[in-house]
Amino acid sequence: MLAIGTQFDTVAKAREAIIRYVLDRGESYVCGKSDKKRYYVKCNSCKFFIGAAERSNGVIIYRNDPHTCSPDTHYERGKKQAGNKRYTAPHHKAAVIDNRNITIKQIQTDERLRHGNSLTYMQARRAKEEILKELDGNEEETYQQMVDYMDRLKVADPKTGVYIARHIVDGELRFQSIVICPSATRYASRFFRRFFGFDATHTKSKYRQMLMIMAGIDANGNILPLAWALVPTENEYWWQWFCGRVDECFPHFQRYGAEDPDDLLSHKFVFISDRDKGLKSAIRSTWKNGIAAHCCQHIADNVQAYHGGVKLRVLFWRAARAKTFEAFDVSSYFTLTSCYYTITNRN
């Protein structure tokens, strides 16, 4: 019951409560003349009226006269109003939070079974978009604030490495990419193992950018991110751009292995990746004294998928995990390589 005297913080919250109250009762409404200090709804067929106004102690409900007209009056108008995204979105917020891939058909079915409303496809879609907008915020506004965000990071911690790239679109200077290297990780990297990983993944957003990341292992064996970037796509140019900015933030990387460049053991500086597009060449051109290694998990997946199944995968891992010559098991290695060449030649 929306009783007279019910208080709200703002007129907007009072408006939402009034609309929800009316529609939950299966009724309809007509908006009256409202402004920033008041909001009310009425009915053209009876004396129904609910109003809220700003008072000295907040926004309160000052009048609530119920409908006295026939229920048939509300059928067509109420059906249309019940499909409003502001009304239907809260019904499915928990479902979208639990499963962001929920289909529009599932939302339509859930609304019909739980609330008795038959939503069109577009009404259900707008409800989902409204929920995602509330959860994620407005992406366009967020990208417009990237430069201000970079400036605030530098003011808060001048040693934090922040790099941003912009380009001109339709005569406007717009965000293109950003790299962030927190000062804490810049300092901690001196005590990391000389073993770092690179990877990239797609962002699940409207603009479909790529999130690049560089991570390392600290003295306690914990995996920590050192730097990350948001770029338009994954290719050699953007990997080169990311690696170049990382090199500026971690100049001590260039000193690793410099004491004897011809001695492989003196490098002790390894970059591991799953051979992403252009990453290998970007690493080699940025860090001459680094070793570009490949992720064994991805290699094992490819071995199993394309070169002999689970049996060959087991042999691969036996060879890859060996720490001594005896554990390497020469016979397994030759079996592995012979199976690989047999399958390769056969295909």
N, C-alpha and C positions, 0 to 999 in steps of 0.2 A: 504494500500500500504506500502510495506517495502522499503522505499526510501533509496538511498545511503546517508550515513552520519548519519543514525539513530543510537543512542547510547544506550548501555546497560552496566549494572554494571559488569557483568561477561560473560565469554564465554558460560557458561552453559545456562544463560538466553537468549543469542543470538541464541543458538542452538534451544531452545524450540520455539522461535519466528519464526525462519526460517522454521522449520518443520510444525508448525501450519499454516503458511502462504501458504506453498505449498499444503498441504492437504486440506485446506479450499477452494482452487481453483480447487479441483478435479484432481490434477496432482500428479505425482510421482517423485521420486528423487533417486539418488545414492550418498552415502556418499563418500567424497574424503578423502585424507590423512589429518587428523586433530590432533591437540595436545592441550595443555593447553592454548596456545596463539592464536589459530585460529581454525575456523571451516568453512567448505564449502560443498555445495552439487552441483551435476551436473546431466547431462542426457547423456546417451550413444548414443542417437539417434539424438541429436541436440546440439546447442551451449548454452543450458540453464546452468546458473551458478549463484549461490548466495553465497557470502562469507563474513565472519566477522573476524576481527582480532583485537588484542590488540594494542592500540596506547597510546600515552602519556596522552590523555584526556579521556581514557576509551576504551571500546570495541565498534567498529563501523562497519556498513555495508559498505564495500568498493566496492562492485560490485553486480549488479542485472540484469542479462540478461535473458529475458523471454523464455519460451518454444516456439519453432517453429515447433515441430513435430506434427504428427496426434494425436488426443485425444485417438484413439484406443491403442496407445502405453502405456497409463497410466492405462488401465482398470484393468488388473490382478495385476500388482505391486501396483497400488494405492489402490486397494481393500484390499490387505493384509496390507499395511502400515497404512491405515485408522483404522485398528483394534488394533493398538498399544495402550497399556494402557496409555502411556504418552499423547497421543492425545485425547483419548476418556474420560479419567478420569475427566478433567475439565468440560466436558459437563454435568456431573451428580453430581458434588460436592454439589451443593445446595440441590438437591433431597435427597442425602444421609445424609446431615446435618439435614434436616427436618425430615427424616424418616430413621433411621439406619436399620430398618427391611425391607427396600425396596427389592423386589425380583429380581433375575437375569433376569427373564422374563420381568419385567417392564423396566429394563434398556435396554434390547434388543429392546423392542417396542419403547421406547422413542428415542433411537439412530436412529432407522429406520425412524420414522415419522418426527423428527426434523432435522436430519442431513443427511438422505439418506444413512446411512451405515448399512449393514446387518452383525451384530456381531454374532460370534459363542457363545455358552454358556461359554466356557472357556475365550474368550476375554472379555465378559461382567463381568465375575467373577473377572478376574484380574484387571479390571478397578475399581470395587468396593473395592477390597482389597487394591489397591493403594491409594484410597481416605481415607479409614480407617487408613492406615498406616501413611498418612500425618496428619490426625486429632489426632490420639492417640500416634504416635511415635512408635518406635521399642520396643516391650515389652521385648524381650530378653536383649537388651542393658540396658533397664531401670532397670530390676531386678539385672543385674550385677553391677549397680551403687548404690544399696541400702546401702551397707556398707559405701561408701563415703558420701551418703546422711545423714546417721546416725551421722557420724563424724562431718559433717558440722552443723547439728542441735545442737550438744553438744557444738561446738565452739561458735556458735551464741548465745546460751543461755544454760549455764551449768546446770540450774535447770530443763530443759526440760527432761522428762523421756522417753528414747528411748531404746527399747529392741529388739534384732533381734535373730532369730534362723536359723541356717543353717545345712544342712546335706550333706553327701557325695553321689554323684551319678556318676557312671562310673569313680571313682577316682578323681572327682572334687568336691570342696566345693561349694555348691550352696545355694541360698536363699530359705528359707522355710516359715518364718513368721516374722512379725514385729508388735510392739505395740508402739504407740506414745501418750504421755501425756504432752501437752504443759504446761509450767510453769505458764502461765496466768490462765489456768483452775485449776491447782493445788492450786493456791492461792485463786481463787474465790470460790472454792468448800466449803470453811469454812463458807461462807455466803449463801450457797444454802439451800433449804428446804431438810429435810432428807427423800427425796423421789427420787429414781433413777430408770431409766429404762434401760433394756438390750434388744438388738435385733441383728439380723444378716440377711444378704441378699447375694445373689449370685452376683458376679461381671460379667459384660458383656464383657469378654475379652477372649483371646485365651486360657489362663491357668485356667479359671473357679475357681477362689478362692472364699473364703467367707470373707465378710467385717463385722466385729463385732464392735459394738459401745455401749458406755455407755453414757447416757445423764441425765441431771438434770434440775431443775427449779430454777432460781435465784430469788432474792428479788423483781424484777420487773415483775415476772411471765413469763419471757422468757425461752424457752427451749434451752439449750446450750449443745453441746457435751463436755464431759470431757476427754474421751479417746477412741481410736479406734484401730483396729487391722486388719491385713490381714493374713489369715491363710488358710491352704490347704483344710480343710473340717470342718463341724460343728459336733462336738461330745463332749462327756464329757471331754476328755483329753484336747482339745483345749480351751474349756470354762474354764476349771480349770487353764490352762496356762494363759489365758487372765485375769481372776479374780485375780490370784496371782500377776501378774505384776501391775494391778490396785491397789491392796492392798499395794504394795511397794511404789507406787506414792502417795497414800492417806492414810498414817498411822493413821490419826486422826479418820478415820472411826471406828477403833477398840475401840475407847473410847466412842462412842455413846452407851448409855444404860448401861454402866459399873457400874453406881452408884447403880443400883438395878436390877440385871439380872432376878430376879424372877417376877418383876413387868412388865407386858406387856406394860403399858402406859409409862414407863420410856425409852423404846427402841426408839420410834419415828424415826425409821430407817428402811425404806421399800425399797425393790427391787422388781420392777414389770417387768414381762415378759410375753410372750405368750407360756411359757412352752417349749422352744426350747430344742432340744436333749441334755440332760446332764447338762443344765444350772441350774436347781433347785438344784441338788446335789452339783454343783460347788459353788453356792452362799452360801449354808448352811455350807459347809466345810471351806470356806474362812472367812466368817463373822458369827461367832457364835451368835452375838448379833443382827443380822439383821432379818427382817421378809421377807420371800419370798412370794410375792403376784402375782396374775394372772391378766392379762389384761381382763377387762370385755367385751371389744369389741369382742375379739376372742371367749370368752365364749358365748356371745349372738349369734354370728354367728353359733357356734356349736349347741346351743339350737334350733335355727330356722331350721337348716339344718337336724338335726337328732332326735329332740325331740318335735315336735309339731307345727312347723311353726311360723308365725308372731304373733299369739295370745300369745303364750308362751313367745316369745321374749319381748313383751310389758310388761308382768307381771314381767319378770326378771329385766328389766331396772327400773321398779317402785320400786322393792325391793332394787336393787343395789344403786340407787341414794338417797335413804332415809337417812336423817341426824338426824331424831328424831324417837322415838318409834311410835308416832302417824302417822308420814309420812310413816313409814315402812309398815303400813297397813297389819296387821296380816292375815286378810282373803286372801289377794292377795298372801302372802307368802305360806299359806297352799294350796291355789289353784295351785300355781306354783309347789310345791313339789308333790302334789297328781297327777297332770298331768304328771310330770316327771316319777314318779314310775309306773303310769298306762301304759305309753308308753313303759318304759323300760321292764316291765313284759310282755307286749303284744309282744314285739319284741324278 
